[in-house]
């Protein structure tokens, strides 16, 4: 960016050492730089943040947006912006390829825009081979950082603005948790809340522990304080986020279980709904089931990844539970919360999966009768133990099994859909319907979608709605 050299370097001798004060200091510096560049350009500088991957990434992106707006950038509708950031996912290799493709597309914009900066962050950047490839093949990228130091975004922006070369700041791991930074929420009435970071499970197919680091939990008082502030700002529903929320609190100085944390959050006045993900079956305790049973705020929806119904394959996956244990858990949950909606993740074609193993998965699907399931074809992930295993399954076999599983899941979902028809239930209104402006769209606590006649001023409120008709995967209703 040619204009960088015209910026007056600001004295940074008095930089605070403590976080987040340090980052607010850099936001002030960045704000002056952005104002100076906007004056040179003759228009405000714009930004575009694109998020790949999970809800934790989505929450991280809200922090990126909050900081960019704080320092004077204005959000643009597309990637023809002055600062484009990709918050990347690396769970599957094709996610990486998608980012490389988009970078090639951005290069054309950058050649025409001397003010343009390109930033890359997130899980994909934690892989040394990825960073090396970007350094060699995409030298026009300005800024690269990972998952552990996202809180340093303001400081990294200043470094990138002051530099004529690529700025790279990747940490292998961290024990730091820094919150209390600007956040621009996508929705005014609901929000994700990080309760922990990282993962200790090392499932043999999964790259996440390598790129997100080891588990570290936030202090419960900080979590409660953040949610109280969100509620004061109009939030009625929170989604508690972690790679494995069921193991929350184990590394705290004063350990606390996830069930105990939920009980503390339940006490927050004005908070109407609590959701959480993701739950690992091996850590789902009887205490947690009891708390869900007695709660008035925890939504009656549980996402409980199965991955495979074969105990043999689960052992190779390093999941630490077997088929029988999983089915026992489901029975306990359904006994405690009879109307709970259960959803899951299933991988088809894991190395060594036989037809008998696959039929075990189909058996669990038939017995549990999930409300819906995310079904995945096994994707060989470089850097994981499963990628080097013998007996990788032929593509045509995987495809045939995947189609059978999908048919079974969809058949059961269709049979279960509509079970609430005729009931009057609370719906959190989320938006005006995209297809019909006379309708609003919202969610039941079991995560089902409902459309009913309403107006924009209902957004963010909970309305009692009569579910008149089921249309497959959503309901049509009317105000009670």
Secondary structure, DSSP 8 states (H G I E B T S, - for coil): -GGGGGS-----TT--SSTTHHHHHHHHHHHHHHHHHHHHHTS--EEEEEE-S-HHHHHHHHHHHHHHHHTT-EE-SSS-SSEEEEEE--SSHHHHHHHHHHHHHHHHHHHH-TT-EEEEEEGGGG-HHHHHHHHHH-TT--EEE-STTGGGHHHHHHHHHH-SS-EEE--S--------S----S-SSEEEEE-EE------TT--HHHHH-S-EE--HHHHHHHHHHHHHTT--EEEEE-TTGGGTTTTSSS---HHHHHHHHHT-TT--EEEEE-B-GGG--HHHHHHHHH-SSB-SEEEB--B-S-HHHHHHHT-S--HHHHHHHHHHHHHHSTT-EEEEEEEES-TT--HHHHHHHHHHHHHH--SEEEEEE----TTSGGGG-S----HHHHHHHHHHHHHHHHHHHHHHTTTTTT-EEEEEEEEE-SS-TTEEEEE-TTS-EEEEE--GGGTT-EEEEEEEEE-SSEEEEEE-
